[in-house]
Amino acid sequence: MFAKAHPLPPTTARRLLAVLLSLSLYGCAAGPDFVPPTADAPEDWSSWRSVDAALRALPNEGDSLSSQLPADWWLVFDDQVLNDLQQRALSASPDLQTAALHFAQARVQRSTVAAQRGVDVGVSAGVSRQRQSEYGAGTRMLDLISSDRALAELLSEPFNLYQSGFDASW
């Protein structure tokens, strides 16, 4: 029915592959008059703005940003929904001192409510096994006093540390 395809001998396949690779590399070569493209980017990265050119203008030296931008800047858009939202935000936003007083008041109220729960008693305890380094900062002073390391070895032996605590509030 169908003729069976005969594979190429390995040496012929390698030669054909080498020719194809050399031709593809030849297409990548740039001529002697090649000029690399220049990027459309400013010299200084901090001067780059991704906005319309009309918005790139810097304020005059004597002007400040607050003198250029009115306090009620949102009125320029003539949008009643924006005006209403801005008015609600301004009326609901306290100044910094009022916000700090509200925060302090909330903490006092929390403490008052927590104290009404009754007596609160807490107990804690812990045991740990520790060992100081024989050549650590705690034993270096001994080197100045004596060259005998016996006291440093004695102080660097492992020991148990017991801790306990008791808290009560009402």
Secondary structure by P-SEA (a helix, b strand, c coil): cccbbbbccaaaaaaaaaaaaaaaaaaacccccccccccccccccccccccccccccccccccccccccccccccccccaaaaaaaaaaaaacccaaaaaaaaaaaaaaaaaaaaaccbbbbbbbbccccccccccccaaaaaaacccaaaaaaaacbbbbbbbbccccc
